[in-house]
Amino acid sequence: MAEPVSEQLLRALAHPLRLGLLVELEERGERSPAELATALHADRAIVDEHLAILRGAGLIADDVVPGRVTTTGHGWVEIAQHLRSLQP
């Protein structure tokens, strides 16, 4: 049986901009916060706030290359698939 999905993780996935950040990172690899803000047409400060939420949920890491952000491989795609499988 799959491990339960935490409330923190669900909250992190519940915002369209955060999902957009994850998709951008998954499709294009590591990016700087400024590059992410430009790609998603969002204010850099707002992107930083959303990155902090994703980091807190363990979905991204920024310690691999200084100044760059990447997904952790924590499996957010698998989580989304799991959630879809729960729908009737």
N, CA, C and O atoms as a Tinker XYZ file with bonds, in Angstrom:
   352  protein
     1  N      0.835000   -1.186000    0.000000    73     2
     2  CA     0.000000    0.000000    0.000000    64     1     3
     3  C      0.879000    1.247000    0.000000    63     2     4     5
     4  O      1.920000    1.280000    0.655000    81     3
     5  N      0.460000    2.258000   -0.727000    73     3     6
     6  CA     1.236000    3.486000   -0.836000    64     5     7
     7  C      1.240000    4.247000    0.483000    63     6     8     9
     8  O      0.275000    4.216000    1.246000    81     7
     9  N      2.348000    4.926000    0.724000    73     7    10
    10  CA     2.466000    5.761000    1.915000    64     9    11
    11  C      1.509000    6.940000    1.794000    63    10    12    13
    12  O      1.373000    7.500000    0.706000    81    11
    13  N      0.835000    7.336000    2.885000    73    11    14
    14  CA    -0.103000    8.457000    2.798000    64    13    15
    15  C      0.602000    9.743000    2.378000    63    14    16    17
    16  O      1.755000    9.979000    2.740000    81    15
    17  N     -0.094000   10.557000    1.623000    73    15    18
    18  CA     0.443000   11.836000    1.173000    64    17    19
    19  C      0.193000   12.847000    2.289000    63    18    20    21
    20  O     -0.923000   12.957000    2.796000    81    19
    21  N      1.239000   13.584000    2.668000    73    19    22
    22  CA     1.113000   14.528000    3.773000    64    21    23
    23  C      0.308000   15.754000    3.370000    63    22    24    25
    24  O      0.224000   16.107000    2.194000    81    23
    25  N     -0.281000   16.393000    4.375000    73    23    26
    26  CA    -1.039000   17.617000    4.144000    64    25    27
    27  C     -0.125000   18.709000    3.579000    63    26    28    29
    28  O     -0.542000   19.474000    2.710000    81    27
    29  N      1.111000   18.785000    4.064000    73    27    30
    30  CA     2.058000   19.784000    3.577000    64    29    31
    31  C      2.325000   19.587000    2.086000    63    30    32    33
    32  O      2.410000   20.553000    1.327000    81    31
    33  N      2.454000   18.348000    1.686000    73    31    34
    34  CA     2.703000   18.050000    0.281000    64    33    35
    35  C      1.496000   18.411000   -0.572000    63    34    36    37
    36  O      1.643000   18.985000   -1.651000    81    35
    37  N      0.315000   18.081000   -0.095000    73    35    38
    38  CA    -0.897000   18.426000   -0.840000    64    37    39
    39  C     -1.052000   19.936000   -0.974000    63    38    40    41
    40  O     -1.421000   20.438000   -2.036000    81    39
    41  N     -0.769000   20.651000    0.100000    73    39    42
    42  CA    -0.851000   22.116000    0.043000    64    41    43
    43  C      0.163000   22.679000   -0.954000    63    42    44    45
    44  O     -0.129000   23.632000   -1.676000    81    43
    45  N      1.348000   22.086000   -0.984000    73    43    46
    46  CA     2.377000   22.558000   -1.911000    64    45    47
    47  C      1.946000   22.364000   -3.355000    63    46    48    49
    48  O      2.289000   23.171000   -4.218000    81    47
    49  N      1.207000   21.316000   -3.624000    73    47    50
    50  CA     0.752000   21.025000   -4.990000    64    49    51
    51  C     -0.545000   21.750000   -5.346000    63    50    52    53
    52  O     -1.007000   21.663000   -6.484000    81    51
    53  N     -1.132000   22.459000   -4.394000    73    51    54
    54  CA    -2.465000   23.024000   -4.584000    64    53    55
    55  C     -2.486000   24.411000   -5.231000    63    54    56    57
    56  O     -3.553000   25.016000   -5.331000    81    55
    57  N     -1.364000   24.917000   -5.663000    73    55    58
    58  CA    -1.345000   26.255000   -6.267000    64    57    59
    59  C     -0.835000   26.163000   -7.707000    63    58    60    61
    60  O      0.173000   25.506000   -7.966000    81    59
    61  N     -1.523000   26.816000   -8.638000    73    59    62
    62  CA    -1.130000   26.720000  -10.043000    64    61    63
    63  C      0.300000   27.191000  -10.329000    63    62    64    65
    64  O      0.981000   26.606000  -11.171000    81    63
    65  N      0.759000   28.232000   -9.645000    73    63    66
    66  CA     2.120000   28.700000   -9.888000    64    65    67
    67  C      3.144000   27.673000   -9.415000    63    66    68    69
    68  O      4.162000   27.459000  -10.074000    81    67
    69  N      2.880000   27.044000   -8.286000    73    67    70
    70  CA     3.809000   26.020000   -7.800000    64    69    71
    71  C      3.839000   24.825000   -8.749000    63    70    72    73
    72  O      4.904000   24.260000   -8.999000    81    71
    73  N      2.695000   24.440000   -9.270000    73    71    74
    74  CA     2.676000   23.368000  -10.262000    64    73    75
    75  C      3.448000   23.789000  -11.509000    63    74    76    77
    76  O      4.176000   22.987000  -12.094000    81    75
    77  N      3.291000   25.036000  -11.911000    73    75    78
    78  CA     4.030000   25.544000  -13.058000    64    77    79
    79  C      5.532000   25.524000  -12.824000    63    78    80    81
    80  O      6.300000   25.205000  -13.732000    81    79
    81  N      5.950000   25.859000  -11.623000    73    79    82
    82  CA     7.375000   25.809000  -11.284000    64    81    83
    83  C      7.899000   24.383000  -11.386000    63    82    84    85
    84  O      8.975000   24.145000  -11.935000    81    83
    85  N      7.133000   23.441000  -10.857000    73    83    86
    86  CA     7.558000   22.038000  -10.916000    64    85    87
    87  C      7.638000   21.538000  -12.355000    63    86    88    89
    88  O      8.583000   20.840000  -12.721000    81    87
    89  N      6.651000   21.893000  -13.163000    73    87    90
    90  CA     6.654000   21.472000  -14.563000    64    89    91
    91  C      7.861000   22.079000  -15.279000    63    90    92    93
    92  O      8.557000   21.387000  -16.023000    81    91
    93  N      8.104000   23.351000  -15.058000    73    91    94
    94  CA     9.243000   24.029000  -15.692000    64    93    95
    95  C     10.561000   23.350000  -15.300000    63    94    96    97
    96  O     11.424000   23.129000  -16.150000    81    95
    97  N     10.709000   23.028000  -14.035000    73    95    98
    98  CA    11.931000   22.363000  -13.580000    64    97    99
    99  C     12.045000   20.953000  -14.138000    63    98   100   101
   100  O     13.131000   20.508000  -14.509000    81    99
   101  N     10.931000   20.262000  -14.195000    73    99   102
   102  CA    10.943000   18.893000  -14.706000    64   101   103
   103  C     11.283000   18.875000  -16.200000    63   102   104   105
   104  O     12.040000   18.020000  -16.659000    81   103
   105  N     10.718000   19.822000  -16.951000    73   103   106
   106  CA    10.924000   19.841000  -18.396000    64   105   107
   107  C     12.274000   20.417000  -18.810000    63   106   108   109
   108  O     12.861000   19.968000  -19.794000    81   107
   109  N     12.768000   21.399000  -18.074000    73   107   110
   110  CA    13.967000   22.110000  -18.511000    64   109   111
   111  C     15.169000   21.917000  -17.590000    63   110   112   113
   112  O     16.251000   22.429000  -17.876000    81   111
   113  N     14.997000   21.195000  -16.502000    73   111   114
   114  CA    16.120000   20.976000  -15.597000    64   113   115
   115  C     16.353000   22.155000  -14.673000    63   114   116   117
   116  O     15.503000   23.035000  -14.537000    81   115
   117  N     17.514000   22.159000  -14.041000    73   115   118
   118  CA    17.771000   23.188000  -13.043000    64   117   119
   119  C     17.717000   24.580000  -13.650000    63   118   120   121
   120  O     18.149000   24.813000  -14.779000    81   119
   121  N     17.176000   25.486000  -12.867000    73   119   122
   122  CA    17.002000   26.872000  -13.296000    64   121   123
   123  C     17.257000   27.776000  -12.109000    63   122   124   125
   124  O     17.173000   27.343000  -10.960000    81   123
   125  N     17.564000   29.018000  -12.383000    73   123   126
   126  CA    17.672000   29.999000  -11.307000    64   125   127
   127  C     16.266000   30.523000  -11.013000    63   126   128   129
   128  O     15.386000   30.443000  -11.870000    81   127
   129  N     16.051000   31.056000   -9.815000    73   127   130
   130  CA    14.741000   31.656000   -9.529000    64   129   131
   131  C     14.376000   32.765000  -10.524000    63   130   132   133
   132  O     13.209000   32.911000  -10.886000    81   131
   133  N     15.361000   33.538000  -10.961000    73   131   134
   134  CA    15.079000   34.596000  -11.942000    64   133   135
   135  C     14.619000   34.000000  -13.274000    63   134   136   137
   136  O     13.699000   34.524000  -13.902000    81   135
   137  N     15.248000   32.917000  -13.703000    73   135   138
   138  CA    14.839000   32.257000  -14.940000    64   137   139
   139  C     13.425000   31.699000  -14.817000    63   138   140   141
   140  O     12.636000   31.770000  -15.759000    81   139
   141  N     13.116000   31.150000  -13.659000    73   139   142
   142  CA    11.765000   30.623000  -13.432000    64   141   143
   143  C     10.736000   31.744000  -13.473000    63   142   144   145
   144  O      9.669000   31.593000  -14.068000    81   143
   145  N     11.056000   32.863000  -12.841000    73   143   146
   146  CA    10.131000   34.002000  -12.833000    64   145   147
   147  C      9.878000   34.487000  -14.257000    63   146   148   149
   148  O      8.739000   34.772000  -14.625000    81   147
   149  N     10.924000   34.579000  -15.048000    73   147   150
   150  CA    10.783000   35.023000  -16.441000    64   149   151
   151  C      9.952000   34.023000  -17.243000    63   150   152   153
   152  O      9.050000   34.414000  -17.984000    81   151
   153  N     10.253000   32.749000  -17.098000    73   151   154
   154  CA     9.545000   31.715000  -17.866000    64   153   155
   155  C      8.059000   31.678000  -17.544000    63   154   156   157
   156  O      7.237000   31.397000  -18.416000    81   155
   157  N      7.713000   31.962000  -16.292000    73   155   158
   158  CA     6.312000   31.877000  -15.873000    64   157   159
   159  C      5.630000   33.241000  -15.801000    63   158   160   161
   160  O      4.493000   33.352000  -15.343000    81   159
   161  N      6.335000   34.279000  -16.258000    73   159   162
   162  CA     5.782000   35.645000  -16.249000    64   161   163
   163  C      5.266000   36.013000  -14.862000    63   162   164   165
   164  O      4.147000   36.502000  -14.705000    81   163
   165  N      6.102000   35.768000  -13.868000    73   163   166
   166  CA     5.719000   36.030000  -12.481000    64   165   167
   167  C      6.776000   36.916000  -11.826000    63   166   168   169
   168  O      7.931000   36.942000  -12.250000    81   167
   169  N      6.373000   37.623000  -10.810000    73   167   170
   170  CA     7.276000   38.460000  -10.042000    64   169   171
   171  C      8.288000   37.593000   -9.302000    63   170   172   173
   172  O      7.926000   36.565000   -8.730000    81   171
   173  N      9.528000   37.994000   -9.311000    73   171   174
   174  CA    10.596000   37.202000   -8.679000    64   173   175
   175  C     10.318000   36.959000   -7.193000    63   174   176   177
   176  O     10.546000   35.853000   -6.703000    81   175
   177  N      9.832000   37.968000   -6.472000    73   175   178
   178  CA     9.558000   37.807000   -5.041000    64   177   179
   179  C      8.472000   36.758000   -4.803000    63   178   180   181
   180  O      8.564000   35.970000   -3.862000    81   179
   181  N      7.460000   36.746000   -5.642000    73   179   182
   182  CA     6.389000   35.751000   -5.524000    64   181   183
   183  C      6.934000   34.359000   -5.815000    63   182   184   185
   184  O      6.605000   33.399000   -5.119000    81   183
   185  N      7.770000   34.252000   -6.850000    73   183   186
   186  CA     8.382000   32.961000   -7.174000    64   185   187
   187  C      9.215000   32.470000   -5.994000    63   186   188   189
   188  O      9.158000   31.290000   -5.646000    81   187
   189  N      9.984000   33.360000   -5.377000    73   187   190
   190  CA    10.795000   32.969000   -4.211000    64   189   191
   191  C      9.922000   32.416000   -3.086000    63   190   192   193
   192  O     10.283000   31.425000   -2.451000    81   191
   193  N      8.773000   33.054000   -2.837000    73   191   194
   194  CA     7.858000   32.577000   -1.789000    64   193   195
   195  C      7.347000   31.172000   -2.113000    63   194   196   197
   196  O      7.293000   30.305000   -1.241000    81   195
   197  N      6.975000   30.959000   -3.367000    73   195   198
   198  CA     6.451000   29.655000   -3.764000    64   197   199
   199  C      7.546000   28.586000   -3.778000    63   198   200   201
   200  O      7.283000   27.423000   -3.468000    81   199
   201  N      8.755000   28.972000   -4.131000    73   199   202
   202  CA     9.870000   28.024000   -4.076000    64   201   203
   203  C     10.126000   27.587000   -2.637000    63   202   204   205
   204  O     10.457000   26.427000   -2.391000    81   203
   205  N      9.977000   28.497000   -1.696000    73   203   206
   206  CA    10.167000   28.148000   -0.285000    64   205   207
   207  C      9.146000   27.101000    0.161000    63   206   208   209
   208  O      9.478000   26.196000    0.927000    81   207
   209  N      7.916000   27.222000   -0.312000    73   207   210
   210  CA     6.881000   26.248000    0.036000    64   209   211
   211  C      7.214000   24.887000   -0.575000    63   210   212   213
   212  O      7.086000   23.857000    0.087000    81   211
   213  N      7.640000   24.886000   -1.835000    73   211   214
   214  CA     8.016000   23.628000   -2.491000    64   213   215
   215  C      9.231000   22.998000   -1.810000    63   214   216   217
   216  O      9.307000   21.779000   -1.662000    81   215
   217  N     10.171000   23.834000   -1.404000    73   215   218
   218  CA    11.356000   23.342000   -0.696000    64   217   219
   219  C     10.955000   22.721000    0.637000    63   218   220   221
   220  O     11.459000   21.662000    1.010000    81   219
   221  N     10.053000   23.376000    1.349000    73   219   222
   222  CA     9.583000   22.875000    2.636000    64   221   223
   223  C      8.872000   21.535000    2.522000    63   222   224   225
   224  O      8.896000   20.728000    3.451000    81   223
   225  N      8.238000   21.306000    1.373000    73   223   226
   226  CA     7.542000   20.034000    1.141000    64   225   227
   227  C      8.490000   18.963000    0.598000    63   226   228   229
   228  O      8.086000   17.820000    0.385000    81   227
   229  N      9.748000   19.337000    0.375000    73   227   230
   230  CA    10.731000   18.376000   -0.110000    64   229   231
   231  C     10.666000   18.111000   -1.605000    63   230   232   233
   232  O     11.217000   17.118000   -2.081000    81   231
   233  N      9.996000   18.991000   -2.358000    73   231   234
   234  CA     9.828000   18.779000   -3.794000    64   233   235
   235  C     10.949000   19.372000   -4.635000    63   234   236   237
   236  O     11.160000   18.950000   -5.773000    81   235
   237  N     11.667000   20.341000   -4.088000    73   235   238
   238  CA    12.788000   20.929000   -4.815000    64   237   239
   239  C     13.990000   21.051000   -3.900000    63   238   240   241
   240  O     13.875000   21.009000   -2.676000    81   239
   241  N     15.137000   21.203000   -4.522000    73   239   242
   242  CA    16.390000   21.414000   -3.791000    64   241   243
   243  C     17.165000   22.506000   -4.501000    63   242   244   245
   244  O     17.084000   22.649000   -5.721000    81   243
   245  N     17.915000   23.274000   -3.728000    73   243   246
   246  CA    18.715000   24.310000   -4.367000    64   245   247
   247  C     20.157000   24.263000   -3.906000    63   246   248   249
   248  O     20.878000   25.256000   -4.010000    81   247
   249  N     20.578000   23.131000   -3.403000    73   247   250
   250  CA    21.949000   23.027000   -2.925000    64   249   251
   251  C     22.851000   22.238000   -3.868000    63   250   252   253
   252  O     24.033000   22.052000   -3.576000    81   251
   253  N     22.317000   21.775000   -4.984000    73   251   254
   254  CA    23.112000   21.000000   -5.935000    64   253   255
   255  C     24.112000   21.926000   -6.647000    63   254   256   257
   256  O     25.312000   21.651000   -6.667000    81   255
   257  N     23.619000   23.002000   -7.218000    73   255   258
   258  CA    24.448000   24.027000   -7.845000    64   257   259
   259  C     24.036000   25.359000   -7.227000    63   258   260   261
   260  O     22.865000   25.727000   -7.313000    81   259
   261  N     24.958000   26.093000   -6.607000    73   259   262
   262  CA    24.592000   27.366000   -5.969000    64   261   263
   263  C     23.848000   28.300000   -6.913000    63   262   264   265
   264  O     24.262000   28.516000   -8.052000    81   263
   265  N     22.738000   28.851000   -6.416000    73   263   266
   266  CA    21.939000   29.782000   -7.197000    64   265   267
   267  C     20.994000   29.134000   -8.189000    63   266   268   269
   268  O     20.312000   29.833000   -8.939000    81   267
   269  N     20.940000   27.805000   -8.205000    73   267   270
   270  CA    20.070000   27.079000   -9.123000    64   269   271
   271  C     19.094000   26.227000   -8.317000    63   270   272   273
   272  O     19.387000   25.822000   -7.192000    81   271
   273  N     17.946000   25.965000   -8.900000    73   271   274
   274  CA    16.913000   25.159000   -8.265000    64   273   275
   275  C     16.653000   23.956000   -9.156000    63   274   276   277
   276  O     16.690000   24.066000  -10.382000    81   275
   277  N     16.391000   22.815000   -8.549000    73   275   278
   278  CA    16.051000   21.621000   -9.309000    64   277   279
   279  C     15.025000   20.805000   -8.536000    63   278   280   281
   280  O     14.868000   20.986000   -7.328000    81   279
   281  N     14.328000   19.910000   -9.223000    73   279   282
   282  CA    13.425000   19.012000   -8.507000    64   281   283
   283  C     14.271000   17.996000   -7.748000    63   282   284   285
   284  O     15.408000   17.719000   -8.128000    81   283
   285  N     13.721000   17.451000   -6.692000    73   283   286
   286  CA    14.472000   16.515000   -5.862000    64   285   287
   287  C     14.346000   15.087000   -6.348000    63   286   288   289
   288  O     15.026000   14.197000   -5.838000    81   287
   289  N     13.485000   14.856000   -7.329000    73   287   290
   290  CA    13.220000   13.480000   -7.721000    64   289   291
   291  C     12.331000   12.810000   -6.690000    63   290   292   293
   292  O     12.192000   11.588000   -6.672000    81   291
   293  N     11.727000   13.632000   -5.824000    73   291   294
   294  CA    10.874000   13.136000   -4.747000    64   293   295
   295  C      9.600000   12.504000   -5.295000    63   294   296   297
   296  O      8.837000   11.882000   -4.556000    81   295
   297  N      9.380000   12.666000   -6.581000    73   295   298
   298  CA     8.273000   11.958000   -7.202000    64   297   299
   299  C      6.970000   12.718000   -7.253000    63   298   300   301
   300  O      5.906000   12.127000   -7.074000    81   299
   301  N      7.028000   14.022000   -7.495000    73   299   302
   302  CA     5.771000   14.765000   -7.539000    64   301   303
   303  C      4.887000   14.285000   -8.676000    63   302   304   305
   304  O      3.662000   14.337000   -8.567000    81   303
   305  N      5.490000   13.813000   -9.776000    73   303   306
   306  CA     4.683000   13.283000  -10.882000    64   305   307
   307  C      3.950000   12.031000  -10.421000    63   306   308   309
   308  O      2.768000   11.854000  -10.715000    81   307
   309  N      4.653000   11.162000   -9.699000    73   307   310
   310  CA     4.024000    9.949000   -9.171000    64   309   311
   311  C      2.915000   10.295000   -8.182000    63   310   312   313
   312  O      1.891000    9.615000   -8.125000    81   311
   313  N      3.124000   11.351000   -7.408000    73   311   314
   314  CA     2.097000   11.787000   -6.449000    64   313   315
   315  C      0.854000   12.238000   -7.207000    63   314   316   317
   316  O     -0.264000   11.878000   -6.839000    81   315
   317  N      1.046000   13.024000   -8.264000    73   315   318
   318  CA    -0.090000   13.482000   -9.058000    64   317   319
   319  C     -0.828000   12.299000   -9.669000    63   318   320   321
   320  O     -2.059000   12.282000   -9.695000    81   319
   321  N     -0.086000   11.309000  -10.162000    73   319   322
   322  CA    -0.717000   10.119000  -10.722000    64   321   323
   323  C     -1.490000    9.362000   -9.645000    63   322   324   325
   324  O     -2.589000    8.867000   -9.894000    81   323
   325  N     -0.917000    9.276000   -8.461000    73   323   326
   326  CA    -1.592000    8.600000   -7.356000    64   325   327
   327  C     -2.902000    9.301000   -7.018000    63   326   328   329
   328  O     -3.927000    8.649000   -6.815000    81   327
   329  N     -2.868000   10.636000   -6.960000    73   327   330
   330  CA    -4.070000   11.390000   -6.636000    64   329   331
   331  C     -5.144000   11.178000   -7.707000    63   330   332   333
   332  O     -6.327000   11.044000   -7.392000    81   331
   333  N     -4.721000   11.150000   -8.973000    73   331   334
   334  CA    -5.690000   10.907000  -10.050000    64   333   335
   335  C     -6.307000    9.509000   -9.917000    63   334   336   337
   336  O     -7.484000    9.318000  -10.224000    81   335
   337  N     -5.521000    8.540000   -9.462000    73   335   338
   338  CA    -6.039000    7.190000   -9.325000    64   337   339
   339  C     -7.086000    7.086000   -8.221000    63   338   340   341
   340  O     -7.876000    6.142000   -8.200000    81   339
   341  N     -7.095000    8.037000   -7.320000    73   339   342
   342  CA    -8.081000    8.021000   -6.219000    64   341   343
   343  C     -9.446000    8.546000   -6.645000    63   342   344   345
   344  O    -10.437000    8.338000   -5.946000    81   343
   345  N     -9.501000    9.221000   -7.781000    73   343   346
   346  CA   -10.765000    9.766000   -8.251000    64   345   347
   347  C    -11.681000    8.613000   -8.686000    63   346   348   349
   348  O    -11.227000    7.638000   -9.285000    81   347
   349  N    -12.986000    8.745000   -8.373000    73   347   350
   350  CA   -13.925000    7.682000   -8.756000    64   349   351
   351  C    -14.096000    7.553000  -10.242000    63   350   352
   352  O    -14.854000    6.702000  -10.705000    81   351
